[in-house]
Amino acid sequence: MKKIKESLLKFTANKKNIFIVYVIFALAASVQSIALGPKTYVQGGKEYNHYNNYTIFEKSFHHLKNHQDLYIAYPEEHNDLYKYTPTFSVFFGLFAIFPDWIGLNLWNLANALVLLLAVYSLPRLDNRQKGMVLLIVLIELMTSMQNEQSNALIAGLLVLSFALLENKKYFLATFCTVFTVYIKLFGIVGFALFLFYPKKWKSFPIFYVLVYGYVFSSVALYKY
């Protein structure tokens, strides 16, 4: 038992080991979604890709590019509705330009690796503790990736924002938090973190938020 514990502690202390685990899980989730083939949501209903959420995101980019309404049903393409911001559609163009089997892998890798980077950026924890945190959240991460969701990306950006605030990198911290808002609006709760740094507001004025907001919104409106 003692040897198992020592082996586990040694494993979690190695950043390379955790990186490999996260990459394997991200790729496995993608391969599983592709290999499972089409599925129906009601008995006898239309068949859709098993990676339906990814299809929703991917199609939203093309809808935006073609000046189509993002928020109506497209039952011939996917099940359910698009519920994200127009700016997320612009961002998802980075993945939509590839065939699904490539884009889906890249999307899940992005989610996994942003979370990995965020946790390893946290202060006052050693690599062993960070590795343990990453292994503990691995099951939840896998569930998110199996459903092609953005949860890990948003969580990673919020954790990274906190780490950057602790390291006094206010400009980048603001960028990460604003980026979550332009994926899904509930990311705005991340600004609560800034309340714990009241003496720092003069160093990173709300101007940063407004500038980022203007840039992201302008890109979305221009594309739309």
Residue pairs with C-beta under 8 A, 6 or more apart in sequence:
9 128
11 17
11 131
12 18
12 127
12 128
12 131
12 132
12 135
13 126
13 127
13 128
13 131
14 127
14 131
15 120
15 127
15 131
17 131
18 116
18 130
18 131
18 134
18 135
19 116
21 135
21 138
22 112
22 113
22 115
22 116
22 134
22 138
22 141
23 109
23 112
23 113
25 112
25 138
25 141
25 142
25 145
26 105
26 108
26 109
26 111
26 112
26 113
26 145
27 105
27 108
27 109
29 108
29 142
29 145
29 146
30 51
30 101
30 104
30 105
30 107
30 108
30 145
32 146
33 49
33 50
33 51
33 54
33 104
33 146
33 148
34 50
34 51
34 100
34 101
34 104
36 50
37 50
38 47
38 48
38 49
38 50
39 47
39 48
39 49
39 50
39 52
40 46
40 47
40 48
41 48
41 79
46 75
46 79
48 55
48 78
48 79
49 55
49 78
49 100
51 100
51 104
51 148
52 78
52 79
52 80
52 148
53 80
53 147
53 148
53 149
54 100
54 103
54 104
54 107
54 148
55 77
55 78
55 100
56 78
56 80
56 81
56 82
57 82
57 84
57 88
57 89
57 92
57 95
57 96
57 107
57 148
58 92
58 95
58 96
58 100
58 103
59 74
59 77
59 78
59 82
60 70
60 82
60 84
60 88
60 89
60 92
61 89
61 90
61 92
61 93
61 96
62 96
63 69
63 70
63 74
63 82
63 89
64 70
64 86
64 89
64 90
64 220
64 223
64 224
65 93
65 223
67 224
70 82
70 86
70 89
71 81
71 82
72 81
73 81
82 89
83 184
84 150
84 183
84 184
85 182
85 183
85 184
85 185
85 220
86 220
86 221
86 223
86 224
87 182
87 183
87 216
87 217
87 219
87 220
88 150
88 182
88 183
88 184
89 220
89 223
90 219
90 220
90 223
91 182
91 183
94 106
95 103
95 104
95 106
95 107
95 110
96 103
97 103
98 106
104 148
107 148
108 145
108 148
110 153
111 141
111 144
111 145
111 149
111 150
111 151
111 152
111 153
111 156
112 141
112 145
112 152
114 152
114 153
114 156
114 157
114 160
115 134
115 137
115 141
115 152
115 153
115 155
115 156
115 159
116 134
116 156
117 156
117 160
118 155
118 156
118 157
118 158
118 159
118 160
118 163
119 130
119 133
119 134
119 156
119 159
120 127
120 130
121 159
121 160
121 163
121 164
121 167
122 130
122 159
122 162
122 163
122 166
123 163
123 166
123 167
125 133
140 151
141 152
144 151
144 152
145 152
150 183
150 184
153 183
154 180
154 183
154 184
154 187
157 176
157 177
157 179
157 180
157 187
157 190
158 176
158 177
158 180
158 187
158 190
158 193
160 173
160 176
161 173
161 174
161 176
161 177
161 180
161 190
161 193
162 173
162 193
164 170
164 172
164 173
164 176
165 173
165 193
165 194
165 196
165 197
165 200
168 200
168 203
170 200
170 203
170 204
170 208
171 204
171 208
173 193
173 204
174 204
174 208
174 209
174 212
175 208
175 212
176 190
177 187
177 190
177 191
177 193
177 194
178 209
178 212
178 213
178 216
179 187
179 212
179 216
180 187
180 188
180 190
181 187
181 188
181 190
181 213
182 213
182 216
182 217
182 220
194 201
